[in-house]
Amino acid sequence: MKALLIQSLNSIWLVIIFIGVPAVSSLRLGSLQISSRPVWHMLVLSGIAIALALNAGICWRGAHSKKEKRICLRWISGYALLGVTFSAYSEKWIEFKWLKSLLLHVQGFL
């Protein structure tokens, strides 16, 4: 039961981070964007950090079985990888132009 709760809460948190935060933090008037990207980046990274901390706390204190600890550790590693990737993308260390060109190429065949 706890394993299902851990999975559900983490899934909901991901939706909140990547759909809810951009929707709340972006203010537009027509084609003019009023809110800043750094605020959005800070909110997303804060959400990832909160998820990491909560999962670490659950893994350390709340998870009693090996299955629950394994699930928490998977989520911790996933959030850590997501945080590193998002930070690198925010700092323009990595770009996804190759993905855009691949998707446009595939779209051309359809």
MMTF fields as JSON, N, C-alpha, C and O atoms, coordinates in Angstrom:
{
  "mmtfVersion": "1.0.0",
  "mmtfProducer": "UNKNOWN",
  "numBonds": 439,
  "numAtoms": 440,
  "numGroups": 110,
  "numChains": 1,
  "numModels": 1,
  "chainsPerModel": [1],
  "groupsPerChain": [110],
  "chainIdList": ["A"],
  "bondAtomList": [4, 2, 8, 6, 12, 10, 16, 14, 20, 18, 24, 22, 28, 26, 32, 30, 36, 34, 40, 38, 44, 42, 48, 46, 52, 50, 56, 54, 60, 58, 64, 62, 68, 66, 72, 70, 76, 74, 80, 78, 84, 82, 88, 86, 92, 90, 96, 94, 100, 98, 104, 102, 108, 106, 112, 110, 116, 114, 120, 118, 124, 122, 128, 126, 132, 130, 136, 134, 140, 138, 144, 142, 148, 146, 152, 150, 156, 154, 160, 158, 164, 162, 168, 166, 172, 170, 176, 174, 180, 178, 184, 182, 188, 186, 192, 190, 196, 194, 200, 198, 204, 202, 208, 206, 212, 210, 216, 214, 220, 218, 224, 222, 228, 226, 232, 230, 236, 234, 240, 238, 244, 242, 248, 246, 252, 250, 256, 254, 260, 258, 264, 262, 268, 266, 272, 270, 276, 274, 280, 278, 284, 282, 288, 286, 292, 290, 296, 294, 300, 298, 304, 302, 308, 306, 312, 310, 316, 314, 320, 318, 324, 322, 328, 326, 332, 330, 336, 334, 340, 338, 344, 342, 348, 346, 352, 350, 356, 354, 360, 358, 364, 362, 368, 366, 372, 370, 376, 374, 380, 378, 384, 382, 388, 386, 392, 390, 396, 394, 400, 398, 404, 402, 408, 406, 412, 410, 416, 414, 420, 418, 424, 422, 428, 426, 432, 430, 436, 434],
  "bondOrderList": [1, 1, 1, 1, 1, 1, 1, 1, 1, 1, 1, 1, 1, 1, 1, 1, 1, 1, 1, 1, 1, 1, 1, 1, 1, 1, 1, 1, 1, 1, 1, 1, 1, 1, 1, 1, 1, 1, 1, 1, 1, 1, 1, 1, 1, 1, 1, 1, 1, 1, 1, 1, 1, 1, 1, 1, 1, 1, 1, 1, 1, 1, 1, 1, 1, 1, 1, 1, 1, 1, 1, 1, 1, 1, 1, 1, 1, 1, 1, 1, 1, 1, 1, 1, 1, 1, 1, 1, 1, 1, 1, 1, 1, 1, 1, 1, 1, 1, 1, 1, 1, 1, 1, 1, 1, 1, 1, 1, 1],
  "groupList": [{"groupName": "MET", "atomNameList": ["N", "CA", "C", "O"], "elementList": ["N", "C", "C", "O"], "formalChargeList": [0, 0, 0, 0], "bondAtomList": [1, 0, 2, 1, 3, 2], "bondOrderList": [1, 1, 2], "singleLetterCode": "M", "chemCompType": "L-PEPTIDE LINKING"}, {"groupName": "LYS", "atomNameList": ["N", "CA", "C", "O"], "elementList": ["N", "C", "C", "O"], "formalChargeList": [0, 0, 0, 0], "bondAtomList": [1, 0, 2, 1, 3, 2], "bondOrderList": [1, 1, 2], "singleLetterCode": "K", "chemCompType": "L-PEPTIDE LINKING"}, {"groupName": "ALA", "atomNameList": ["N", "CA", "C", "O"], "elementList": ["N", "C", "C", "O"], "formalChargeList": [0, 0, 0, 0], "bondAtomList": [1, 0, 2, 1, 3, 2], "bondOrderList": [1, 1, 2], "singleLetterCode": "A", "chemCompType": "L-PEPTIDE LINKING"}, {"groupName": "LEU", "atomNameList": ["N", "CA", "C", "O"], "elementList": ["N", "C", "C", "O"], "formalChargeList": [0, 0, 0, 0], "bondAtomList": [1, 0, 2, 1, 3, 2], "bondOrderList": [1, 1, 2], "singleLetterCode": "L", "chemCompType": "L-PEPTIDE LINKING"}, {"groupName": "ILE", "atomNameList": ["N", "CA", "C", "O"], "elementList": ["N", "C", "C", "O"], "formalChargeList": [0, 0, 0, 0], "bondAtomList": [1, 0, 2, 1, 3, 2], "bondOrderList": [1, 1, 2], "singleLetterCode": "I", "chemCompType": "L-PEPTIDE LINKING"}, {"groupName": "GLN", "atomNameList": ["N", "CA", "C", "O"], "elementList": ["N", "C", "C", "O"], "formalChargeList": [0, 0, 0, 0], "bondAtomList": [1, 0, 2, 1, 3, 2], "bondOrderList": [1, 1, 2], "singleLetterCode": "Q", "chemCompType": "L-PEPTIDE LINKING"}, {"groupName": "SER", "atomNameList": ["N", "CA", "C", "O"], "elementList": ["N", "C", "C", "O"], "formalChargeList": [0, 0, 0, 0], "bondAtomList": [1, 0, 2, 1, 3, 2], "bondOrderList": [1, 1, 2], "singleLetterCode": "S", "chemCompType": "L-PEPTIDE LINKING"}, {"groupName": "ASN", "atomNameList": ["N", "CA", "C", "O"], "elementList": ["N", "C", "C", "O"], "formalChargeList": [0, 0, 0, 0], "bondAtomList": [1, 0, 2, 1, 3, 2], "bondOrderList": [1, 1, 2], "singleLetterCode": "N", "chemCompType": "L-PEPTIDE LINKING"}, {"groupName": "TRP", "atomNameList": ["N", "CA", "C", "O"], "elementList": ["N", "C", "C", "O"], "formalChargeList": [0, 0, 0, 0], "bondAtomList": [1, 0, 2, 1, 3, 2], "bondOrderList": [1, 1, 2], "singleLetterCode": "W", "chemCompType": "L-PEPTIDE LINKING"}, {"groupName": "VAL", "atomNameList": ["N", "CA", "C", "O"], "elementList": ["N", "C", "C", "O"], "formalChargeList": [0, 0, 0, 0], "bondAtomList": [1, 0, 2, 1, 3, 2], "bondOrderList": [1, 1, 2], "singleLetterCode": "V", "chemCompType": "L-PEPTIDE LINKING"}, {"groupName": "PHE", "atomNameList": ["N", "CA", "C", "O"], "elementList": ["N", "C", "C", "O"], "formalChargeList": [0, 0, 0, 0], "bondAtomList": [1, 0, 2, 1, 3, 2], "bondOrderList": [1, 1, 2], "singleLetterCode": "F", "chemCompType": "L-PEPTIDE LINKING"}, {"groupName": "GLY", "atomNameList": ["N", "CA", "C", "O"], "elementList": ["N", "C", "C", "O"], "formalChargeList": [0, 0, 0, 0], "bondAtomList": [1, 0, 2, 1, 3, 2], "bondOrderList": [1, 1, 2], "singleLetterCode": "G", "chemCompType": "PEPTIDE LINKING"}, {"groupName": "PRO", "atomNameList": ["N", "CA", "C", "O"], "elementList": ["N", "C", "C", "O"], "formalChargeList": [0, 0, 0, 0], "bondAtomList": [1, 0, 2, 1, 3, 2], "bondOrderList": [1, 1, 2], "singleLetterCode": "P", "chemCompType": "L-PEPTIDE LINKING"}, {"groupName": "ARG", "atomNameList": ["N", "CA", "C", "O"], "elementList": ["N", "C", "C", "O"], "formalChargeList": [0, 0, 0, 0], "bondAtomList": [1, 0, 2, 1, 3, 2], "bondOrderList": [1, 1, 2], "singleLetterCode": "R", "chemCompType": "L-PEPTIDE LINKING"}, {"groupName": "HIS", "atomNameList": ["N", "CA", "C", "O"], "elementList": ["N", "C", "C", "O"], "formalChargeList": [0, 0, 0, 0], "bondAtomList": [1, 0, 2, 1, 3, 2], "bondOrderList": [1, 1, 2], "singleLetterCode": "H", "chemCompType": "L-PEPTIDE LINKING"}, {"groupName": "CYS", "atomNameList": ["N", "CA", "C", "O"], "elementList": ["N", "C", "C", "O"], "formalChargeList": [0, 0, 0, 0], "bondAtomList": [1, 0, 2, 1, 3, 2], "bondOrderList": [1, 1, 2], "singleLetterCode": "C", "chemCompType": "L-PEPTIDE LINKING"}, {"groupName": "GLU", "atomNameList": ["N", "CA", "C", "O"], "elementList": ["N", "C", "C", "O"], "formalChargeList": [0, 0, 0, 0], "bondAtomList": [1, 0, 2, 1, 3, 2], "bondOrderList": [1, 1, 2], "singleLetterCode": "E", "chemCompType": "L-PEPTIDE LINKING"}, {"groupName": "TYR", "atomNameList": ["N", "CA", "C", "O"], "elementList": ["N", "C", "C", "O"], "formalChargeList": [0, 0, 0, 0], "bondAtomList": [1, 0, 2, 1, 3, 2], "bondOrderList": [1, 1, 2], "singleLetterCode": "Y", "chemCompType": "L-PEPTIDE LINKING"}, {"groupName": "THR", "atomNameList": ["N", "CA", "C", "O"], "elementList": ["N", "C", "C", "O"], "formalChargeList": [0, 0, 0, 0], "bondAtomList": [1, 0, 2, 1, 3, 2], "bondOrderList": [1, 1, 2], "singleLetterCode": "T", "chemCompType": "L-PEPTIDE LINKING"}],
  "groupTypeList": [0, 1, 2, 3, 3, 4, 5, 6, 3, 7, 6, 4, 8, 3, 9, 4, 4, 10, 4, 11, 9, 12, 2, 9, 6, 6, 3, 13, 3, 11, 6, 3, 5, 4, 6, 6, 13, 12, 9, 8, 14, 0, 3, 9, 3, 6, 11, 4, 2, 4, 2, 3, 2, 3, 7, 2, 11, 4, 15, 8, 13, 11, 2, 14, 6, 1, 1, 16, 1, 13, 4, 15, 3, 13, 8, 4, 6, 11, 17, 2, 3, 3, 11, 9, 18, 10, 6, 2, 17, 6, 16, 1, 8, 4, 16, 10, 1, 8, 3, 1, 6, 3, 3, 3, 14, 9, 5, 11, 10, 3],
  "groupIdList": [1, 2, 3, 4, 5, 6, 7, 8, 9, 10, 11, 12, 13, 14, 15, 16, 17, 18, 19, 20, 21, 22, 23, 24, 25, 26, 27, 28, 29, 30, 31, 32, 33, 34, 35, 36, 37, 38, 39, 40, 41, 42, 43, 44, 45, 46, 47, 48, 49, 50, 51, 52, 53, 54, 55, 56, 57, 58, 59, 60, 61, 62, 63, 64, 65, 66, 67, 68, 69, 70, 71, 72, 73, 74, 75, 76, 77, 78, 79, 80, 81, 82, 83, 84, 85, 86, 87, 88, 89, 90, 91, 92, 93, 94, 95, 96, 97, 98, 99, 100, 101, 102, 103, 104, 105, 106, 107, 108, 109, 110],
  "secStructList": [7, 2, 2, 2, 2, 2, 2, 2, 2, 2, 2, 2, 2, 2, 2, 0, 0, 0, 0, 0, 2, 2, 2, 2, 2, 7, 7, 3, 3, 6, 6, 3, 3, 7, 1, 7, 2, 2, 2, 2, 2, 2, 2, 2, 2, 2, 2, 2, 2, 2, 2, 2, 2, 2, 2, 2, 2, 0, 0, 0, 0, 0, 7, 7, 1, 2, 2, 2, 2, 2, 2, 2, 2, 2, 2, 2, 2, 2, 2, 2, 2, 2, 2, 2, 2, 2, 2, 2, 2, 2, 6, 6, 1, 1, 7, 7, 2, 2, 2, 2, 2, 2, 2, 2, 2, 2, 2, 2, 2, 7],
  "xCoordList": [0.825, 0.0, 0.867, 0.581, 1.934, 2.817, 3.512, 3.746, 3.841, 4.524, 3.638, 4.11, 2.364, 1.423, 1.277, 1.186, 1.254, 1.16, 2.398, 2.282, 3.573, 4.818, 4.804, 5.141, 4.415, 4.362, 3.352, 3.636, 2.187, 1.128, 1.534, 1.367, 2.063, 2.448, 3.576, 3.567, 4.539, 5.63, 5.138, 5.595, 4.225, 3.672, 2.885, 3.006, 2.089, 1.327, 2.272, 2.037, 3.338, 4.305, 4.987, 5.229, 5.301, 5.894, 4.942, 5.365, 3.672, 2.678, 2.604, 2.528, 2.626, 2.582, 3.806, 3.688, 4.985, 6.217, 6.225, 6.534, 5.89, 6.086, 4.854, 4.97, 3.689, 2.498, 1.956, 1.639, 1.847, 1.265, 2.138, 1.652, 3.421, 4.326, 4.448, 4.341, 4.666, 4.721, 3.398, 3.394, 2.292, 0.997, 0.779, 0.224, 1.207, 1.014, 2.027, 1.697, 3.256, 4.309, 4.426, 5.205, 3.678, 3.777, 2.558, 1.416, 2.824, 1.771, 1.96, 3.023, 0.936, 1.023, -0.117, -1.245, 0.212, -0.785, -0.632, 0.254, -1.496, -1.358, -0.12, 0.007, 0.788, 2.029, 3.184, 4.313, 2.917, 3.946, 3.979, 2.973, 5.134, 5.28, 5.805, 6.846, 5.066, 5.415, 6.331, 7.257, 6.089, 6.91, 8.26, 8.418, 9.224, 10.579, 10.879, 10.318, 11.767, 12.183, 12.967, 12.798, 13.818, 14.541, 13.62, 13.949, 12.476, 11.524, 10.984, 10.869, 10.657, 10.148, 11.205, 10.893, 12.441, 13.524, 13.725, 13.922, 13.675, 13.856, 12.731, 12.983, 11.5, 10.376, 10.47, 10.189, 10.86, 10.985, 12.113, 11.941, 13.26, 14.371, 14.038, 14.468, 13.28, 12.844, 11.912, 12.008, 11.019, 10.122, 10.877, 10.535, 11.907, 12.73, 13.488, 13.597, 14.011, 14.742, 13.821, 14.216, 12.603, 11.634, 11.329, 11.268, 11.14, 10.859, 12.032, 11.835, 13.244, 14.426, 14.475, 14.716, 14.246, 14.309, 13.216, 13.478, 12.009, 10.913, 11.143, 10.9, 11.607, 11.881, 13.022, 12.981, 14.038, 15.139, 14.642, 15.042, 13.778, 13.216, 12.357, 12.424, 11.549, 10.71, 11.579, 11.317, 12.6, 13.488, 14.241, 14.458, 14.631, 15.422, 14.57, 14.973, 13.386, 12.569, 11.299, 10.944, 10.617, 9.276, 9.187, 8.252, 10.14, 10.071, 10.645, 11.788, 9.835, 10.277, 10.695, 11.609, 10.041, 10.391, 11.419, 11.61, 12.071, 13.067, 12.416, 13.013, 11.199, 10.487, 10.237, 10.449, 9.795, 9.533, 10.824, 10.847, 11.89, 13.176, 13.688, 14.245, 13.503, 13.934, 13.151, 13.721, 11.859, 11.037, 11.49, 11.625, 11.723, 12.191, 13.54, 13.759, 14.434, 15.751, 15.651, 16.406, 14.731, 14.516, 14.016, 14.475, 13.078, 12.567, 13.649, 13.745, 14.455, 15.546, 16.513, 16.899, 16.904, 17.838, 17.194, 17.865, 15.92, 15.22, 15.145, 15.399, 14.796, 14.738, 16.129, 16.271, 17.146, 18.508, 18.938, 19.495, 18.681, 19.013, 18.213, 18.742, 16.958, 16.109, 16.618, 16.637, 17.027, 17.553, 18.841, 19.021, 19.741, 21.006, 20.745, 21.329, 19.874, 19.56, 18.885, 19.22, 17.94, 17.239, 18.187, 18.1, 19.087, 20.067, 20.999, 21.293, 21.463, 22.352, 21.632, 22.228, 20.367, 19.587, 19.346, 19.395, 19.09, 18.857, 20.098, 20.001, 21.256, 22.514, 23.043, 24.129, 22.274, 22.631, 23.89, 24.627, 24.138, 25.263, 24.91, 25.775, 23.629, 23.166, 21.979, 21.24, 21.811, 20.674, 20.06, 20.694, 18.836, 18.123, 17.753, 16.664, 18.667, 18.417, 18.338, 17.574, 19.13, 19.117, 17.75, 17.287, 17.105, 15.786, 14.747, 13.871, 14.851, 13.924, 14.069, 13.072, 15.302, 15.505, 15.04, 14.496, 15.247, 14.781, 13.257, 12.699, 12.59, 11.128, 10.571, 9.563, 11.217, 10.782, 11.007, 10.206, 12.095, 12.38, 11.322, 10.834, 10.97, 9.943, 8.59, 7.813, 8.312, 7.044, 6.954, 5.866, 8.085, 8.099, 7.697, 7.148, 7.967, 7.58, 6.105, 5.531, 5.49, 4.077, 3.206, 1.982],
  "yCoordList": [-1.198, 0.0, 1.258, 2.217, 1.246, 2.406, 2.608, 3.742, 1.509, 1.61, 2.318, 3.162, 1.974, 2.631, 4.111, 4.954, 4.421, 5.811, 6.605, 7.742, 6.008, 6.674, 6.944, 8.044, 5.944, 6.109, 7.189, 8.033, 7.157, 8.117, 9.543, 10.451, 9.744, 11.094, 11.652, 12.834, 10.817, 11.277, 11.594, 12.56, 10.802, 11.072, 12.379, 13.176, 12.59, 13.839, 15.028, 16.079, 14.86, 15.952, 16.308, 17.486, 15.309, 15.586, 16.396, 17.321, 16.054, 16.812, 18.245, 19.181, 18.42, 19.773, 20.567, 21.736, 19.945, 20.658, 21.071, 22.221, 20.154, 20.431, 20.92, 21.337, 20.883, 21.453, 22.608, 23.666, 22.414, 23.442, 24.667, 25.794, 24.464, 25.598, 26.493, 27.711, 25.954, 26.851, 27.581, 28.733, 26.912, 27.559, 28.7, 29.739, 28.511, 29.537, 30.672, 31.836, 30.329, 31.347, 32.125, 33.075, 31.751, 32.505, 33.41, 32.951, 34.671, 35.657, 36.296, 36.843, 36.227, 36.769, 37.748, 37.559, 38.776, 39.703, 39.687, 40.34, 38.941, 38.764, 37.939, 36.805, 38.511, 37.797, 38.247, 37.792, 39.128, 39.653, 38.838, 38.729, 38.273, 37.512, 38.444, 39.081, 38.514, 39.442, 38.793, 39.438, 37.546, 36.894, 36.494, 36.372, 36.294, 36.006, 34.51, 33.775, 34.078, 32.678, 32.276, 31.15, 33.14, 32.726, 32.35, 31.466, 33.014, 32.661, 31.259, 30.46, 30.965, 29.645, 28.576, 27.527, 28.835, 27.88, 27.654, 26.522, 28.728, 28.609, 27.775, 26.945, 27.993, 27.236, 25.754, 24.899, 25.45, 24.043, 23.368, 22.257, 24.028, 23.44, 23.305, 22.349, 24.247, 24.129, 22.939, 22.216, 22.733, 21.579, 20.265, 19.313, 20.211, 19.005, 18.786, 17.656, 19.866, 19.753, 19.299, 18.489, 19.817, 19.392, 17.905, 17.171, 17.469, 16.05, 15.176, 14.112, 15.622, 14.867, 14.755, 13.678, 15.866, 15.873, 14.993, 14.239, 15.088, 14.277, 12.787, 11.966, 12.442, 11.031, 10.505, 9.361, 11.328, 10.903, 10.705, 9.752, 11.595, 11.452, 10.213, 9.51, 9.943, 8.744, 7.494, 6.521, 7.525, 6.362, 6.121, 4.978, 7.197, 7.085, 6.719, 5.894, 7.336, 7.156, 6.333, 5.519, 6.537, 5.984, 4.64, 3.881, 4.33, 3.072, 1.948, 2.011, 0.929, -0.169, -1.397, -2.118, -1.635, -2.819, -2.461, -1.292, -3.484, -3.263, -2.741, -1.947, -3.187, -2.746, -1.239, -0.54, -0.742, 0.692, 1.496, 2.555, 0.999, 1.703, 1.721, 2.723, 0.625, 0.558, 1.556, 2.221, 1.658, 2.613, 4.038, 4.851, 4.342, 5.685, 5.998, 7.109, 5.027, 5.255, 5.465, 6.255, 4.768, 5.007, 6.425, 7.102, 6.866, 8.228, 9.259, 10.284, 8.996, 9.916, 10.029, 11.134, 8.895, 8.948, 9.607, 10.328, 9.37, 10.019, 11.527, 12.273, 11.975, 13.417, 14.053, 15.176, 13.344, 13.879, 14.042, 15.074, 13.031, 13.115, 14.22, 14.955, 14.329, 15.381, 16.763, 17.679, 16.914, 18.197, 18.585, 19.742, 17.621, 17.895, 18.252, 19.2, 17.498, 17.767, 19.118, 19.871, 19.432, 20.709, 21.877, 22.914, 21.707, 22.761, 22.972, 24.11, 21.882, 21.992, 22.637, 23.425, 22.312, 22.928, 24.409, 25.234, 24.75, 26.147, 27.003, 28.167, 26.423, 27.152, 27.082, 27.583, 26.458, 26.31, 25.468, 25.668, 24.524, 23.613, 22.498, 21.976, 22.138, 21.147, 21.742, 22.566, 21.317, 21.756, 20.539, 19.493, 20.694, 19.584, 19.886, 19.535, 20.542, 20.819, 19.526, 19.431, 18.531, 17.248, 16.586, 15.94, 16.748, 16.157, 16.869, 16.231, 18.189, 18.956, 18.57, 18.367, 18.47, 18.109, 16.682, 16.407, 15.778, 14.405, 14.351, 13.659, 15.075, 15.08, 15.723, 15.262, 16.783, 17.391, 16.445, 16.403, 15.688, 14.707, 13.606, 13.213, 13.114, 12.074, 12.622, 11.92, 13.864, 14.48, 14.608, 14.517, 14.818, 14.915, 13.615, 13.632, 12.483, 11.194, 10.895, 10.089, 11.527, 11.243, 12.085, 11.992],
  "zCoordList": [0.0, 0.0, 0.0, -0.717, 0.815, 0.846, -0.494, -0.912, -1.165, -2.457, -3.476, -4.238, -3.487, -4.398, -4.054, -4.947, -2.777, -2.341, -2.768, -3.226, -2.619, -3.026, -4.528, -4.967, -5.314, -6.772, -7.162, -8.011, -6.545, -6.888, -6.545, -7.36, -5.351, -4.943, -5.804, -6.149, -6.149, -7.003, -8.411, -9.022, -8.925, -10.256, -10.267, -11.198, -9.242, -9.139, -9.014, -9.61, -8.239, -8.06, -9.378, -9.645, -10.207, -11.517, -12.391, -13.085, -12.358, -13.132, -12.627, -13.422, -11.324, -10.758, -11.184, -11.551, -11.139, -11.491, -12.954, -13.269, -13.852, -15.27, -16.013, -17.165, -15.402, -16.04, -15.214, -15.758, -13.913, -13.054, -12.874, -12.973, -12.611, -12.372, -13.601, -13.457, -14.807, -15.967, -16.221, -16.655, -15.953, -16.166, -15.179, -15.538, -13.957, -12.934, -13.075, -12.852, -13.443, -13.445, -14.746, -14.82, -15.769, -17.022, -17.169, -17.176, -17.282, -17.465, -18.832, -19.127, -19.658, -21.012, -21.262, -20.808, -21.984, -22.512, -24.022, -24.572, -24.686, -26.123, -26.422, -25.959, -27.194, -27.504, -26.614, -26.792, -25.667, -24.774, -23.482, -22.782, -23.179, -21.94, -20.856, -21.017, -19.744, -18.675, -17.639, -17.146, -17.308, -16.285, -16.868, -18.083, -15.986, -16.45, -16.403, -15.591, -17.282, -17.313, -16.073, -15.603, -15.516, -14.307, -13.146, -12.355, -13.041, -11.982, -12.226, -11.296, -13.468, -13.813, -13.536, -12.972, -13.927, -13.68, -12.184, -11.743, -11.409, -9.966, -9.345, -8.471, -9.793, -9.249, -9.597, -8.756, -10.82, -11.217, -10.444, -9.941, -10.347, -9.595, -8.113, -7.467, -7.572, -6.174, -5.996, -5.004, -6.944, -6.886, -6.945, -6.244, -7.785, -7.873, -6.565, -6.09, -5.986, -4.717, -3.584, -2.745, -3.562, -2.545, -2.699, -1.713, -3.936, -4.179, -3.746, -3.159, -4.035, -3.599, -2.079, -1.534, -1.407, 0.056, 0.669, 1.607, 0.149, 0.692, 0.451, 1.336, -0.741, -1.016, -0.158, 0.294, 0.07, 0.939, 2.368, 3.037, 2.834, 4.172, 4.308, 5.317, 3.293, 3.327, 3.281, 3.988, 2.457, 2.343, 3.649, 4.051, 4.298, 5.514, 6.723, 7.542, 6.835, 8.032, 7.822, 8.673, 6.701, 6.564, 5.875, 6.125, 5.011, 4.269, 5.122, 5.575, 5.329, 6.186, 5.385, 5.785, 4.275, 3.487, 2.415, 2.08, 1.892, 0.843, -0.432, -1.159, -0.7, -1.899, -1.844, -2.835, -0.709, -0.559, -0.672, -1.3, -0.07, -0.164, -1.596, -2.045, -2.31, -3.704, -4.556, -5.421, -4.313, -5.059, -4.761, -5.675, -3.499, -3.128, -3.765, -4.248, -3.767, -4.367, -5.876, -6.444, -6.522, -7.957, -8.207, -9.127, -7.388, -7.558, -7.238, -7.913, -6.222, -5.885, -7.055, -7.437, -7.624, -8.75, -9.97, -10.71, -10.182, -11.295, -11.131, -12.076, -9.932, -9.678, -9.751, -10.232, -9.279, -9.352, -10.81, -11.185, -11.623, -13.045, -13.729, -14.563, -13.378, -13.929, -13.535, -14.358, -12.285, -11.823, -12.52, -12.9, -12.69, -13.38, -14.842, -15.365, -15.495, -16.9, -17.064, -17.978, -16.191, -16.282, -16.015, -16.672, -15.053, -14.77, -15.956, -16.325, -16.549, -17.707, -18.887, -19.621, -19.072, -20.149, -19.856, -20.769, -18.604, -18.227, -18.439, -18.829, -18.183, -18.345, -19.774, -20.064, -20.663, -22.08, -22.277, -23.243, -21.364, -21.53, -22.503, -23.207, -22.534, -23.502, -24.245, -23.706, -25.47, -26.271, -26.936, -27.068, -27.342, -27.947, -29.398, -29.853, -30.123, -31.539, -32.341, -33.301, -31.946, -32.636, -32.521, -33.461, -31.369, -31.172, -32.034, -32.618, -32.107, -32.933, -34.4, -35.094, -34.871, -36.28, -36.558, -37.628, -35.612, -35.781, -35.854, -36.706, -34.972, -34.978, -36.243, -36.779, -36.725, -37.983, -39.156, -40.09, -39.105, -40.152, -40.154, -41.214, -38.979, -38.864, -39.306, -39.954, -38.96, -39.346, -40.867, -41.435, -41.519, -42.979, -43.655, -44.757, -43.002, -43.563, -43.36, -44.093, -42.386, -42.097, -42.924, -42.825]
}
